[in-house]
Structures are given as structure tokens and as C-alpha cells.
């Protein structure tokens, strides 16, 4: 992966984490959302009105599959507020989970990652802030940005 692709993925990841963090500080939770970076460097944010987090996330996945077929997609990040699986949790179970896939990784067997960003909410003088902890990456084969057969 070239530095340019690293930079593009990092840009989307950072924006996704900051967006989730802002929601956490405002409402102590957030609905799943999707960020797509196209080949021209534009970032689209997609959400839906589905209240159930699991259903909302699945619907975003369906939307993403259609979008990948219709246009150029370089990097995707699907974001959800979730607990870290027991087999990898460290000290903090709550996390912002980022599902990252990149076109530049399509030839690799481990071409996607869940990046769990553990967080804790703290109230100081009536204001809530989010403390982010060390991210935990977990690699797996891509689900959305895959080689054409």
C-alpha cells in the first residue's frame, strides 16, 4: 500500500472517529453511519432513519453494495457503536467500531479491518467528554470491496 493510499484511508478514519466522538459527547450514543471516499477524493456520509442499530448497519451494507456497483469507491468506513468481543476486549468494553476496506488492498487475503476504538464517557463540570483509548485492529477478508470475478 502506498503512502498516498495510507493517507487517504487515515483521513477517512480520522473523520469517522471525530464524528462518532462528537455524537457520543452530545447524546452518549450514535447511530451507524457510512463514509465513502471516491476516486476523486470526495467523502460522502450516509445514514438512515432506522432506529435498531443492527438493522441500520445491515441497510448501510446493502446501500454500500449498490454504490460500489454504480461508482468509483476507493475507501469505505462503516461505523457503529458496539461492545468489543470478549475474546479481544482489554480494559474498556465500549467502542467505536470502524469497518475499513480499501481498493488498494483488494489483492490481499486480509484486505479489511475492524478497528475497535475503545472509549469511556466522563462528566466534568456538567460537560460530557469522550476519552478514546488505544485502537485494536482485527484483520479479515474484505466483504464489500472485492476483486471482480
C-alpha positions in Angstrom: 0.0 0.0 0.0 1.4 3.4 -1.0 1.7 6.3 1.3 -1.0 8.1 -0.7 -3.4 5.3 0.0 -2.4 5.2 3.6 -3.1 8.9 3.9 -6.5 8.6 2.2 -7.6 5.8 4.5 -6.3 7.7 7.6 -8.2 10.8 6.5 -11.5 8.9 6.4 -10.8 7.0 9.6 -10.0 10.3 11.5 -13.1 12.0 10.2 -15.2 9.0 11.2 -13.8 8.8 14.7 -14.2 12.5 15.3 -17.8 12.4 14.0 -18.7 9.5 16.3 -16.9 11.2 19.2 -18.9 14.4 18.7 -22.2 12.3 18.8 -21.1 10.5 21.9 -20.4 13.8 23.7 -23.7 15.2 22.6 -26.1 12.2 23.1 -23.9 9.4 24.7 -24.5 7.2 21.6 -24.7 7.3 17.9 -26.4 5.6 15.0 -24.4 3.6 12.5 -23.1 5.6 9.6 -21.0 5.0 6.4 -18.3 7.2 5.0 -17.2 6.6 1.4 -14.1 8.2 -0.3 -14.4 8.1 -4.0 -11.5 8.1 -6.5 -11.8 11.9 -6.9 -11.2 12.4 -3.2 -14.8 13.3 -2.2 -16.2 11.9 1.0 -19.9 11.0 1.2 -21.6 10.3 4.6 -24.6 8.0 4.5 -27.1 7.4 7.3 -30.6 6.1 7.6 -33.6 6.6 9.9 -33.7 3.0 11.1 -33.7 3.0 14.9 -32.5 -0.5 15.5 -28.7 -0.4 15.2 -28.3 -3.9 13.7 -30.9 -3.2 11.1 -29.5 0.2 10.3 -26.0 -1.3 9.9 -27.3 -4.0 7.6 -29.2 -1.4 5.5 -26.0 0.6 5.2 -24.2 -2.5 3.9 -26.9 -3.0 1.3 -26.6 0.7 0.2 -22.8 0.2 0.0 -23.1 -2.8 -2.3 -25.2 -0.8 -4.7 -22.9 2.2 -4.5 -19.8 0.1 -5.3 -21.5 -1.3 -8.4 -22.6 2.2 -9.6 -19.5 4.3 -9.0 -15.8 4.5 -8.0 -15.2 3.7 -4.4 -11.6 3.9 -3.0 -12.1 3.7 0.8 -15.1 2.8 2.9 -15.6 3.1 6.6 -18.8 1.7 8.3 -19.1 3.0 11.9 -21.1 1.5 14.7 -21.3 2.0 18.5 -20.7 -1.5 19.9 -19.1 -3.6 22.6 -15.7 -5.2 21.8 -15.9 -9.0 21.6 -15.0 -10.7 24.8 -12.0 -12.6 23.3 -10.2 -9.3 22.4 -11.6 -6.8 24.9 -8.9 -5.3 27.1 -9.9 -2.9 29.9 -12.8 -0.9 28.2 -15.7 -2.8 26.5 -17.4 0.1 24.8 -16.1 1.0 21.4 -16.4 2.9 18.1 -16.0 0.1 15.6 -14.7 1.1 12.2 -15.1 -1.4 9.3 -12.3 -0.3 6.9 -12.0 -1.5 3.3 -9.7 0.0 0.6 -9.5 -0.6 -3.1 -5.7 -0.7 -2.8 -5.9 -3.8 -0.6 -8.1 -5.9 -2.9 -5.3 -8.3 -3.9 -4.5 -9.2 -0.2 -6.1 -12.1 1.6 -6.6 -10.0 4.7 -7.9 -7.0 2.9 -10.2 -5.4 5.5 -10.1 -4.5 9.2 -12.3 -3.8 12.1 -10.7 -1.1 14.2 -12.1 -1.0 17.6 -11.6 2.3 19.3 -12.4 1.8 23.0 -14.0 4.8 24.7 -15.1 6.0 28.1 -17.5 8.9 28.8 -16.6 11.3 31.5 -18.6 14.2 33.0 -16.6 17.2 34.1 -18.4 20.3 35.5 -21.6 19.2 33.8 -20.0 18.7 30.4 -19.5 15.2 28.9 -16.3 14.3 27.0 -15.1 11.1 25.4 -11.8 9.6 26.2 -10.5 7.5 23.4 -8.2 4.5 24.2 -5.7 2.6 22.1 -7.3 1.2 19.0 -7.5 -2.6 18.5 -7.2 -3.7 14.8 -8.6 -7.1 13.6 -8.0 -8.2 10.0 -10.2 -10.3 7.8 -11.1 -10.8 4.1 -13.0 -7.8 2.6 -16.8 -8.1 2.3 -17.6 -5.1 0.0 -14.6 -4.0 -2.0 -13.6 -7.3 -3.6 -12.0 -8.4 -6.8 -14.3 -8.8 -9.7 -14.8 -12.5 -10.7 
